[in-house]
Amino acid sequence: MKLRLLPALLVLLPFLSMAQLTLKGRVIDEQTASPLQGAHLRLNNRLVKTTTDAKGMFEINDLKAGSYKLKVTFLGYRVWEAYFELEASKSMLISLEQAPVLTQETIITATRAGDKTPVTYQNLSGKEISKNNQGRDIPSLLEQMPATVVTSDAGTGIGYTGIRIRGTDMNRINITVNGIPLNDAESHSVFWVNMPDFASSTGSLQVQRGVGTSTNGAAAFGASINLLTEAPAPEAYGEVSSAAGSFNTFRNTVQAGTGLMKGKWAVDARLSKLSSDGYIDRAFSDLKSFYVSGGYFGANTILKVNVFSGKEITYQAWDGIPSDILKTNRTYNGIGYYKDYLGNEHFYENETDNYQQDHYQIMLSQRLGGNLTGNIALHYTRGFGYYEQFKDDEDLTDYLVAPVPVPGNDTLLITQSDLIRRKYLDNDFYGFTWSVNYEKQKLSLTAGGSGNRYEGLHFGEIIWAEFAGTAGYNHRWYEGTGDKKDLNFFVKSIYQAGSRLSLYGDLQLRGIQYALDGRDDDQRDITQSHDFLFFNPKAGIHYALNQYGSIYAGFAVANREPNRDNYTDADPSKPAPVAETLFDYELGYNYHKNNLKFTANLYYMHYRDQLVLTGAINDVGAPVMTNVPLSFRTGLEISSQYMLTENLQASANLTVSSNKIKNFTEYVDDWDNWGSQIENSIGSTDIAFSPDMVAGAAINWAIIKNFDLMINGKYVSRQYIDNTSSPDRSLDPYFVSNLRLGYTVKPAFVRQIEFSLNINNLFNAEYETNAWIYRYYSEGTYGVLDGFFPQAGINFMAGLTLKL
């Protein structure tokens, strides 16, 4: 038998000599020996289709015996190179030396919390953002965080979306990009629809709950979200990503970058297009965006320029669905509805919102010598757009149009007309931010601030009328301006008072000048001016119990000025809105050992003159608000993460809270006595949209190599629509689950191919995340107008990404 095998072995010998070999190893930090994830490998000047994993490991298969040159690059480290002969499969341990190069994180050091900052915060890495990014807006990526509730007008997370953290809505959440204010200066809100697919250009983000640390821009009156755009990749890359799913949803993104040219220069770019019909009838979205970033990254200097823009066309869906229709038609959209003169029903097809926003940022980070670094940034945001509406049987005099004589009979006048109108917003926002950071032994000291100006023009035009009368082309019936200046200065420090104890102090002074001029759409004169000077102190301690656990305690004060709508929608018969003040107390515990991470924190947020919902909305779906003397939010937030095995991870969070207004008085309009209201003193009530319990859980499982599964669930308890704590004016509790499947392959012709499948609302739950209500009395009868915002049932999104 052996003799018979010998000729066969002789024939196979040349092929056995060409056996495929494997090169594998681990990349670590030379000083700390910690693994470096995402290091790029180049073999014989060819980019290997892999990067190091979370443990710093890499494996290159199908190699032939011979001479090789291996090059390893990682941002912030010196390039590692080696020549070797590969005669058999080989394992390597590669130690990278840190290079004295400023990292991009210096740009946002002044506005982010660190390990010893006594505030409640959570970070989301670029890898986590990329893994969960399916084209939906940034709020959807944060949905699984503690005390967080996300809503979408179209029901899909594409288009107009909103977020509440600890019950506080978007215009109380401070948002910055690279430390530069993103909130609209007048509304205080962020319209993510103007930044489609921005998650694809986000390198990391941090959410601070409560007042948090001092930052730039709008007041952090319940939370802040700090985004950092992507850092340049060490090596050149290209990426094409496409996805398609339910409701005729499509997402196409192209990204490319030069890598660090000569170790110092880099350019990155992205182009995106998203479209969706939406879950709600006609709630389509047509979104386009781009992002370009270029810069110099040296040992002592970072000079970076960002330009990004978004253009959106969405069909309006901000009225919601009336409660009497919701039970029978969960996709109904009444916006654009009208009847012609024959009584036939129609929907105006161009009832759309159209807006473009362009952002320009120039950032300089400089090592000033010794332990001192400085940052300065200039920014400019240009916005312009309008929303269009068909209105039937409108009074001409409301639009400054004289009644039209009936042809052939001058004594009869036409006083009403069908018309199409547009409401425009034309604005400019520009300014600067700066910071200086000092680090030495026991002291970390930061000083910083910003100066910004907003110039906004609000106006409305009639582009068509059945009876135009004296109205000319694009007849303008109202015009008003907003001019806002915002200057702030802060200084914060952390002092290591002992081996375990750190002391934190943070002082901020913020001055605001805000002037309104002209008339609103109802011809009311809105001319007024307001000046504010706010002092916002913060202090706290951080104490390390041992190498695994620590506790912190903090106190912070925040002040917030009313926004434009608070002034223009205010009841003129009542006192004008005033600034709000928040006193925030935080007490927390952090634990991290081996495979377990655990955090818990207690908070008490005491408000003075908080602006709360009246239950009504204005003409663009924004809530109408009024001051209440005393209110509070208090709660417990728990979050944990556990590695059950190397391939299986579980996480969970729970928030239980009590959110109350003391001595609340409701006002209900009395149509029978126009201009008057019926008052009811209710006493202590729950604050609207502040659920008593929010819980989330997730399981991530790498089932086999390159194939992973994630399933999560979210529970939100009952939310009241207004501040009366009435069950018949509330959103039912809901539980919703999502499933994600991901598979990665690394063929020879591209670096990597990723397949993904997201199934949202896995169990087809029927639920609503937002609503509004307006109550009135007419002819002695109680009446209600309302709108609910249901979210989509089970739906999917499948994607394919090629990394070149």
C-alpha positions in Angstrom: 0.0 0.0 0.0 2.8 2.4 1.0 4.6 1.6 -2.3 1.5 2.5 -4.3 1.2 5.9 -2.5 4.8 6.9 -3.3 4.3 7.8 -7.0 1.3 10.0 -6.0 3.4 11.8 -3.3 6.1 12.4 -5.9 3.6 14.0 -8.2 2.1 16.2 -5.5 5.5 17.4 -4.1 5.7 20.5 -6.3 2.3 21.6 -5.1 3.0 20.9 -1.5 6.0 23.2 -1.7 3.5 26.0 -2.6 1.4 25.4 0.5 -0.6 28.4 1.7 0.9 30.1 4.9 -0.7 32.3 7.5 0.7 35.4 9.2 -1.1 36.4 12.4 -0.4 38.5 15.4 -1.4 41.2 17.8 -0.8 45.0 17.8 -0.4 46.7 21.1 0.6 50.0 22.7 4.2 49.9 23.6 3.8 51.6 27.0 0.5 50.2 28.3 0.4 46.9 26.3 -3.2 47.6 25.6 -4.6 46.3 22.3 -5.0 48.7 19.4 -8.2 48.2 17.4 -8.4 49.4 13.9 -4.7 49.5 13.0 -4.1 49.2 9.2 -1.7 46.6 7.8 0.1 46.9 4.5 2.0 43.9 3.1 4.6 44.4 0.4 3.1 47.9 -0.2 -0.3 46.4 -0.7 -3.1 47.2 1.7 -4.2 44.0 3.3 -8.0 43.6 3.4 -8.1 43.6 7.2 -7.6 45.7 10.3 -7.0 44.7 13.9 -10.0 43.6 16.0 -11.0 44.7 19.5 -8.2 42.6 20.9 -5.6 44.0 18.5 -5.5 40.7 16.6 -5.0 40.2 12.9 -4.7 37.2 10.6 -3.5 37.2 6.9 -4.1 33.9 5.1 -3.2 32.4 1.8 0.4 33.6 1.7 3.2 31.9 -0.2 6.7 31.4 1.1 9.0 34.3 0.4 10.3 37.8 1.4 7.8 40.3 2.9 7.7 43.8 4.2 5.0 44.5 6.8 3.9 48.1 7.5 1.5 48.9 10.4 -0.1 52.4 10.8 -2.4 53.8 13.5 -3.3 57.4 14.0 -1.3 58.9 16.9 1.5 56.3 16.7 4.7 56.1 14.8 4.7 53.9 11.7 6.0 50.3 12.3 7.9 48.5 9.5 9.7 45.1 9.4 11.3 42.8 6.7 11.2 39.1 7.2 11.3 35.7 5.4 8.2 33.7 5.6 8.9 30.0 5.3 6.2 28.7 7.6 3.1 30.2 9.3 4.2 32.9 11.7 2.8 34.7 14.8 4.0 38.2 15.7 3.6 40.7 18.6 3.9 44.3 17.3 4.3 47.2 19.7 3.6 50.7 18.4 5.2 53.8 19.9 3.0 56.8 20.6 4.0 59.8 18.4 4.0 63.3 19.8 1.0 64.3 17.5 -2.0 66.2 18.6 -5.1 64.0 18.3 -8.5 65.3 17.0 -10.0 64.9 20.5 -8.2 68.1 21.5 -10.8 69.9 19.4 -13.6 69.0 21.9 -11.6 68.6 25.2 -13.2 71.8 26.5 -16.8 70.7 26.2 -16.6 66.9 27.0 -16.7 65.2 30.3 -13.8 62.9 31.3 -13.4 60.0 33.7 -13.2 62.2 36.7 -15.8 64.7 35.8 -18.7 64.4 38.3 -21.5 64.4 35.7 -23.7 61.7 34.2 -22.6 60.8 30.7 -22.3 58.1 28.1 -20.0 57.8 25.1 -20.8 56.2 21.7 -17.8 55.3 19.6 -17.4 55.6 15.8 -17.5 51.8 15.5 -20.8 51.6 17.4 -22.3 54.5 15.3 -21.2 52.8 12.1 -22.6 49.4 13.1 -26.1 50.8 13.9 -26.2 53.4 11.1 -28.9 52.6 8.6 -29.6 56.1 7.3 -31.9 57.1 10.1 -31.3 60.4 12.0 -28.9 60.7 15.0 -31.8 60.5 17.6 -32.5 56.9 16.4 -28.9 55.9 17.2 -29.4 57.1 20.8 -32.7 55.3 21.4 -31.2 52.6 23.6 -29.6 55.0 26.0 -31.1 55.5 29.5 -34.0 58.0 30.0 -34.3 58.5 26.2 -37.4 58.5 24.1 -37.3 59.1 20.3 -40.1 60.1 18.0 -40.6 60.5 14.2 -43.3 62.4 12.3 -43.2 60.1 9.4 -43.0 57.0 11.7 -39.7 55.7 10.2 -36.9 57.7 11.7 -36.3 59.4 8.4 -37.5 63.0 8.0 -38.5 65.0 11.0 -37.4 63.3 14.2 -37.2 64.3 17.8 -35.7 63.1 21.0 -36.4 63.6 24.7 -33.9 62.9 27.5 -35.2 62.8 31.0 -38.4 64.2 29.6 -36.8 67.3 28.2 -37.3 67.9 24.5 -34.9 69.0 21.7 -35.0 72.7 22.3 -33.7 72.1 25.8 -30.8 69.8 24.7 -27.6 71.5 23.8 -26.1 70.1 20.6 -22.5 70.9 19.4 -20.5 69.6 16.4 -16.7 69.9 17.2 -17.6 72.2 20.0 -19.5 74.5 17.7 -23.2 75.3 18.4 -25.7 73.5 16.3 -29.0 74.5 17.9 -31.0 77.1 16.0 -30.5 80.3 18.0 -34.2 81.3 17.8 -36.0 78.0 18.2 -33.2 76.4 20.3 -33.9 73.2 18.4 -32.0 71.0 16.0 -33.7 69.8 12.9 -31.8 66.6 12.0 -33.7 66.5 8.7 -31.3 69.3 7.5 -28.3 67.0 8.2 -29.3 63.7 6.5 -26.9 60.7 7.0 -24.6 62.9 9.3 -24.0 59.7 11.3 -21.8 58.5 8.4 -19.4 61.4 9.2 -19.5 61.2 13.0 -16.4 59.8 14.7 -17.8 59.7 18.2 -20.4 61.4 20.4 -21.1 62.0 24.1 -24.5 62.4 25.8 -24.4 64.2 29.1 -27.7 63.9 31.1 -28.6 66.8 33.4 -26.9 70.2 33.1 -23.5 68.6 32.4 -20.4 70.7 31.9 -20.3 74.2 30.5 -20.5 74.3 26.7 -21.2 76.6 23.8 -24.6 77.7 22.4 -28.0 77.0 23.7 -28.6 76.1 27.4 -28.3 72.4 28.4 -31.5 72.2 30.3 -31.8 68.5 30.7 -29.0 67.1 28.5 -26.3 67.9 25.9 -25.1 65.9 22.9 -21.5 66.6 21.8 -20.6 65.2 18.3 -17.1 64.9 16.9 -16.6 64.5 13.2 -14.4 61.6 11.9 -10.7 61.7 12.2 -8.6 61.0 9.0 -7.8 57.4 8.3 -4.1 56.4 8.3 -4.5 54.8 4.8 -6.4 55.8 1.7 -9.9 54.2 1.5 -13.1 54.2 -0.5 -16.5 53.0 0.6 -19.8 52.5 -1.2 -22.9 51.7 0.8 -26.5 51.0 -0.4 -29.6 50.0 1.4 -33.2 49.5 0.6 -36.2 48.7 2.7 -39.9 49.1 3.6 -41.9 52.1 2.5 -39.8 52.4 -0.6 -36.8 53.6 1.4 -33.4 53.9 -0.2 -30.1 55.0 1.0 -26.9 55.5 -1.1 -23.6 56.7 0.4 -20.2 57.1 -1.2 -17.2 57.9 1.0 -13.5 58.3 0.2 -10.3 59.5 1.9 -6.7 60.1 1.0 -5.4 58.8 4.3 -2.5 60.7 5.9 -0.4 61.9 3.0 3.2 62.3 4.1 1.9 61.5 7.6 0.3 65.0 7.9 -2.2 65.9 5.2 -5.6 64.3 4.7 -8.9 64.9 2.8 -12.2 63.0 3.4 -15.5 63.3 1.6 -19.0 61.8 1.6 -22.0 62.1 -0.7 -25.4 60.8 0.5 -28.9 60.5 -0.8 -31.9 59.1 1.1 -35.5 58.8 0.1 -38.6 57.2 1.7 -42.3 57.3 1.2 -42.7 57.2 5.0 -45.2 55.1 7.1 -47.7 58.0 7.3 -49.6 58.8 4.1 -47.6 61.0 1.7 -45.0 61.7 4.4 -42.2 61.3 1.9 -38.6 62.4 2.3 -36.1 63.4 -0.4 -32.8 64.1 1.3 -29.4 64.9 0.0 -26.2 65.8 1.8 -22.4 66.0 1.4 -19.4 66.3 3.8 -15.9 67.4 2.9 -13.1 67.7 5.4 -9.4 68.5 4.8 -6.6 69.3 7.1 -3.0 69.3 8.3 -2.2 67.0 11.3 1.2 67.7 12.7 3.1 67.1 15.9 2.0 70.5 17.4 -0.7 71.7 15.1 -4.1 70.6 13.7 -5.7 72.8 11.1 -8.9 71.4 9.8 -11.7 72.7 7.5 -15.1 71.1 7.4 -17.9 71.9 4.9 -21.1 70.0 5.1 -24.6 70.6 3.7 -28.0 69.1 3.7 -31.0 69.7 1.5 -34.4 68.3 2.3 -37.9 68.1 0.7 -40.4 66.4 2.9 -44.2 66.2 2.8 -45.6 67.8 6.0 -46.8 65.3 8.6 -46.6 67.5 11.7 -50.3 67.6 12.4 -50.5 63.9 13.5 -53.7 61.8 13.4 -56.9 62.8 15.2 -57.8 60.4 17.9 -61.2 59.6 16.4 -59.4 58.4 13.2 -56.4 56.7 14.8 -58.2 53.5 15.7 -59.3 52.8 12.1 -56.5 54.4 10.0 -53.0 54.6 11.6 -51.5 56.2 8.4 -53.9 59.0 7.9 -52.5 62.4 7.0 -54.9 65.3 6.9 -52.4 67.9 5.8 -53.2 69.3 2.3 -56.8 68.1 2.4 -59.4 70.4 0.8 -62.7 70.3 -1.1 -63.4 71.9 -4.5 -66.5 73.9 -5.3 -68.3 70.7 -6.3 -67.6 69.1 -2.9 -65.0 66.7 -4.3 -62.1 65.8 -1.8 -58.5 66.4 -2.8 -55.0 66.5 -1.3 -52.6 69.2 -2.4 -49.6 67.4 -3.7 -47.0 70.1 -2.9 -47.7 70.6 0.8 -44.0 70.3 1.4 -41.2 71.6 3.6 -38.1 72.7 1.6 -34.9 73.8 3.3 -31.2 73.8 2.8 -28.5 74.4 5.4 -24.8 74.8 4.7 -22.1 74.6 7.4 -18.6 75.9 7.3 -16.0 75.3 10.0 -12.4 76.2 10.3 -10.6 74.8 13.4 -7.1 75.3 14.7 -5.6 73.3 17.6 -2.1 74.2 18.7 0.3 73.0 21.3 1.4 76.2 22.9 4.4 74.8 24.8 4.8 72.7 27.8 1.5 71.6 29.2 -0.6 74.2 27.3 -2.8 73.6 24.2 -5.2 76.0 22.5 -8.1 75.8 20.2 -10.0 78.3 18.1 -12.7 77.8 15.5 -14.6 80.0 13.1 -18.0 78.9 11.9 -20.8 80.1 9.5 -24.1 78.4 8.9 -26.4 79.6 6.0 -30.0 78.4 6.0 -32.8 79.2 3.6 -36.2 77.5 2.9 -39.9 77.5 3.1 -42.9 75.4 3.5 -45.9 75.5 1.1 -49.6 75.2 2.0 -52.9 75.2 0.1 -55.6 77.0 2.2 -59.2 77.1 1.2 -61.7 79.9 2.0 -59.2 82.2 3.6 -60.2 85.7 4.6 -58.5 88.1 2.1 -58.1 90.8 4.7 -55.9 88.4 6.8 -53.5 88.6 4.0 -53.6 92.3 3.5 -55.7 91.9 0.3 -58.7 94.1 -0.3 -62.0 92.3 -1.0 -62.6 91.8 -4.7 -65.7 93.2 -6.5 -67.9 90.6 -8.1 -67.7 91.1 -11.9 -70.7 93.1 -13.1 -71.8 94.0 -9.6 -69.5 96.4 -7.8 -71.8 96.4 -4.7 -71.0 92.7 -4.0 -67.5 91.8 -2.7 -65.6 88.6 -2.6 -64.0 88.4 0.8 -62.7 84.8 0.8 -60.4 82.9 -1.6 -58.6 79.7 -2.0 -54.8 80.3 -2.1 -51.4 78.8 -2.0 -48.9 80.4 0.5 -45.3 79.9 1.4 -43.7 80.7 4.7 -40.0 81.5 4.5 -37.0 81.4 6.8 -33.8 83.1 5.6 -31.0 83.1 8.2 -27.3 83.4 8.9 -25.5 82.2 12.0 -21.8 82.9 12.5 -19.2 83.3 15.2 -16.2 81.7 17.0 -15.3 79.3 19.8 -12.1 79.1 21.7 -10.5 77.2 24.5 -7.1 76.9 26.3 -6.3 73.7 28.2 -3.6 73.3 30.8 -2.5 69.9 32.2 0.2 69.4 34.9 0.5 66.8 37.5 -2.6 67.3 39.8 -4.3 70.1 38.0 -6.3 70.2 34.8 -7.6 73.7 33.9 -9.7 74.8 30.9 -10.9 78.2 29.9 -13.1 78.7 26.9 -16.1 80.3 25.4 -17.8 81.5 22.2 -19.3 84.6 20.5 -22.2 84.1 18.0 -24.7 86.1 16.1 -27.9 85.0 14.4 -29.8 87.1 11.8 -33.1 85.7 10.7 -35.8 86.9 8.3 -39.3 85.4 8.6 -41.8 86.2 5.9 -44.8 84.9 4.0 -45.9 85.2 0.4 -49.0 84.2 -1.6 -47.9 82.5 -4.8 -51.4 81.9 -6.1 -54.9 83.0 -5.2 -58.2 82.2 -6.9 -59.2 85.9 -6.3 -56.0 87.9 -6.1 -57.5 91.4 -6.1 -54.8 93.9 -5.2 -52.2 91.2 -4.5 -49.3 91.3 -6.9 -46.8 88.6 -7.8 -45.6 86.8 -4.7 -47.6 89.1 -2.5 -45.9 89.4 0.9 -48.4 89.6 3.8 -46.0 89.6 6.8 -42.3 90.0 7.6 -40.4 89.9 10.8 -36.7 89.7 11.8 -34.8 88.1 14.7 -31.4 89.4 15.7 -29.6 87.5 18.5 -26.1 87.9 20.0 -24.7 85.3 22.4 -21.4 85.6 24.3 -20.2 83.1 26.9 -17.1 82.5 28.9 -16.3 79.6 31.1 -13.5 78.2 33.2 -13.4 74.7 34.6 -10.8 72.7 36.5 -10.2 69.3 38.1 -7.8 69.1 41.0 -6.4 65.8 42.3 -6.7 66.5 46.0 -5.4 63.1 47.0 -4.7 59.7 45.6 -8.4 59.0 45.3 -10.2 62.3 45.6 -10.7 64.8 42.7 -12.4 68.2 43.1 -14.3 69.8 40.2 -15.3 73.4 39.6 -16.9 75.1 36.6 -18.1 78.7 36.2 -19.9 80.1 33.2 -21.1 83.6 32.4 -23.4 83.9 29.4 -24.9 87.1 28.0 -27.7 87.4 25.4 -29.2 90.2 23.4 -32.3 89.3 21.4 -34.4 91.6 19.4 -37.6 90.9 17.4 -39.0 93.3 14.9 -41.9 93.4 12.4 -45.2 91.4 12.3 -46.1 87.8 12.7 -48.4 85.9 10.2 -51.5 87.0 12.1 -50.5 90.7 11.7 -49.6 91.0 15.4 -46.7 93.4 16.1 -43.9 91.3 17.6 -41.4 94.1 18.0 -39.6 93.6 21.4 -36.1 93.2 22.8 -34.7 91.2 25.7 -31.4 91.1 27.5 -30.1 88.3 29.7 -27.0 87.8 31.8 -26.8 84.3 33.3 -24.3 83.0 35.8 -24.1 79.1 35.7 -21.9 77.7 38.5 -21.1 73.9 38.8 -19.1 71.9 41.3 -18.5 68.3 42.4 -16.3 65.6 43.7 -15.1 62.3 42.3 -13.7 59.6 44.6 -12.1 56.3 43.6 -13.2 53.6 46.0 -10.7 51.1 44.6 -9.3 50.2 41.2 -12.7 49.1 40.0 -15.3 51.5 41.5 -15.8 55.2 42.0 -18.5 57.6 43.2 -19.2 61.1 42.2 -21.5 64.0 43.4 -22.2 67.2 41.5 -24.3 70.3 41.6 -25.0 72.6 38.7 -27.1 75.6 37.8 -28.5 76.4 34.3 -30.5 79.3 33.0 -32.4 79.4 29.8 -34.0 82.2 27.9 -37.4 81.8 26.1 -37.2 81.0 22.4 -38.9 82.8 19.6 -42.1 80.7 19.7 -42.5 81.3 23.4 -42.7 85.0 22.7 -44.7 85.0 19.4 -47.2 82.4 20.6 -47.7 83.8 24.1 -51.1 85.0 25.2 -50.9 88.8 25.0 -53.4 89.0 27.9 -51.0 87.2 30.2 -47.5 88.1 31.5 -44.7 87.7 28.9 -42.6 84.5 29.2 -39.5 84.8 31.5 -36.2 82.9 31.7 -36.1 79.5 33.4 -33.6 78.3 36.1 -32.6 74.7 36.8 -30.8 73.4 39.9 -29.4 70.0 39.2 -28.1 67.5 41.8 -26.3 64.3 40.6 -25.0 61.4 42.7 -23.5 58.4 40.9 -21.5 55.2 41.1 -19.4 53.6 38.4 -17.9 50.0 38.4 -15.8 48.3 35.8 -14.1 45.0 36.4 -13.2 42.4 33.9 -16.3 41.7 31.8 -18.7 43.9 33.8 -19.6 47.5 33.6 -22.2 49.0 35.9 -23.3 52.6 36.5 -26.1 54.0 38.7 -27.0 57.6 39.4 -29.6 59.5 41.4 -30.7 62.9 40.1 -32.9 65.7 41.4 -33.6 68.6 39.0 -35.5 71.5 40.6 -36.9 74.1 38.2 -38.0 77.7 38.8 -40.3 79.2 36.1 -40.0 76.2 33.9 -41.8 76.6 30.5 -44.2 73.6 30.1 -46.6 72.5 27.5 -50.1 74.0 27.4 -51.2 71.1 25.2 -51.7 73.2 22.0 -49.4 73.5 19.0 -48.7 76.4 16.6 -49.0 76.4 12.8 -45.9 74.3 12.3 -46.6 71.7 14.9 -44.4 73.3 17.6 -45.8 73.1 21.2 -47.1 76.3 22.9 -45.7 76.7 26.3 -46.1 78.7 29.5 -44.1 79.3 32.7 -45.0 77.5 35.9 -43.5 78.7 39.2 -42.2 75.4 40.7 -41.6 71.9 39.2 -39.1 69.1 39.6 -37.7 65.9 38.0 -36.1 63.2 40.2 -35.1 59.7 39.3 -32.7 56.7 39.4 -30.8 55.6 36.2 -29.1 52.2 36.1 -27.0 50.9 33.2 -25.0 47.7 32.9 -23.0 45.8 30.3 -21.7 42.2 30.7 -19.6 40.0 28.5 -21.1 36.5 29.1 -18.6 34.9 26.8 -16.1 36.2 24.2 -18.8 36.2 21.6 -21.9 37.1 23.7 -22.6 40.5 25.3 -25.7 41.6 27.2 -26.6 45.1 28.3 -29.6 46.7 30.0 -30.7 50.1 31.4 -33.6 51.3 33.6 -34.8 54.7 34.5 -37.5 55.3 37.1 -38.5 58.8 37.8 -41.1 61.2 39.2 -41.7 64.5 37.3 -44.1 66.9 38.9 -45.5 70.5 38.6 -46.6 72.0 41.9 -49.9 73.8 42.0 -50.6 73.6 38.3 -53.4 75.8 36.8 -54.8 74.8 33.4 -56.4 77.2 30.9 -59.1 76.2 28.4 -60.2 78.6 25.7 -63.8 79.8 25.8 -65.0 80.3 22.3 -68.4 81.7 23.5 -66.5 84.6 25.1 -63.7 85.1 22.7 -60.4 86.1 24.3 -61.3 84.6 27.7 -60.3 81.3 29.2 -61.7 79.0 31.9 -59.2 78.4 34.7 -58.9 75.2 36.7 -56.5 74.8 39.6 -55.5 71.2 39.7 -52.7 71.0 42.2 -49.7 68.7 41.8 -49.6 67.1 38.3 -47.2 65.1 36.1 -45.1 66.9 33.6 -46.1 66.1 30.0 -44.1 63.5 28.1 -42.1 62.5 31.2 -42.7 58.7 31.6 -42.2 57.2 35.1 -40.2 54.3 33.6 -38.0 53.8 30.6 -36.1 50.6 30.2 -33.9 49.0 27.5 -32.0 45.8 26.9 -29.9 44.4 24.2 -28.0 41.2 23.3 -25.0 41.1 20.9 -24.0 37.7 19.8 -21.2 36.8 17.3 -22.7 33.5 16.3 -19.9 32.4 14.1 -16.9 34.2 12.7 -17.8 37.3 10.8 -21.6 36.8 11.5 -23.2 38.7 14.4 -26.7 39.2 15.7 -28.1 42.0 17.8 -31.6 42.1 19.3 -32.9 44.9 21.6 -36.0 46.0 23.3 -37.4 49.3 24.6 -40.2 49.9 27.1 -41.7 53.3 27.8 -44.5 53.7 30.4 -47.5 56.0 30.1 -46.9 59.6 28.9 -49.3 62.4 29.5 -49.9 64.7 26.5 -50.6 67.8 28.7 -49.9 68.7 32.3 -53.3 67.6 33.7 -52.4 64.0 34.5 -55.6 62.9 32.8 -55.5 59.3 31.5 -57.7 60.1 28.5 -55.1 62.6 27.4 -52.1 60.3 27.4 -50.0 57.9 25.3 -50.3 54.2 26.2 -47.2 52.4 27.4 -45.4 50.5 24.7 -42.6 47.9 24.2 -40.8 47.6 20.8 -38.0 45.3 19.7 -35.5 45.5 16.8 -33.2 42.8 15.2 -30.0 43.4 13.3 -28.0 40.7 11.4 -24.6 41.5 10.1 -22.2 39.4 8.0 -18.7 40.3 6.8 -16.6 38.7 4.1 -13.1 39.7 2.9 -12.6 38.6 -0.7 -9.5 39.2 -2.7 -10.8 42.0 -4.9 -12.0 44.4 -2.1 -10.9 45.0 1.5 -14.3 44.1 3.0 -17.9 43.4 2.1 -20.6 43.9 4.8 -24.1 42.6 4.5 -26.7 43.9 7.0 -30.4 43.3 7.7 -32.3 45.4 10.2 -35.8 44.4 11.2 -37.5 47.2 13.2 -40.5 46.7 15.4 -39.9 43.0 15.3 -43.3 42.1 16.9 -45.3 44.6 15.0 -46.4 46.6 18.0 -48.9 49.5 17.6 -47.7 52.5 19.5 -47.5 56.3 19.5 -44.5 58.3 20.6 -45.8 61.9 20.5 -49.1 63.8 20.4 -50.7 67.2 20.9 -54.1 68.4 22.2 -56.1 71.6 22.1 -59.2 71.9 24.3 -62.0 74.5 24.1 -65.6 75.3 25.0 -68.1 76.2 22.3 -71.8 76.9 22.9 -71.3 75.4 26.3 -69.9 72.2 25.0 -66.5 70.8 25.7 -64.4 70.0 22.6 -61.0 68.6 21.7 -58.7 68.9 18.7 -55.7 66.5 18.8 -53.1 64.7 16.8 -51.2 61.5 17.5 -48.0 60.3 15.9 -47.9 56.5 15.4 -44.7 54.7 14.5 -44.3 52.1 11.8 -45.2 48.5 12.3 -42.7 45.7 11.4 -40.4 47.0 8.7 -36.9 46.2 7.4 -33.8 47.7 5.9 -31.2 45.6 4.0 -27.8 47.0 3.2 -24.6 46.3 1.4 -21.3 48.0 2.0 -18.1 47.7 -0.1 -14.9 48.9 1.6 -12.2 49.3 -1.0 
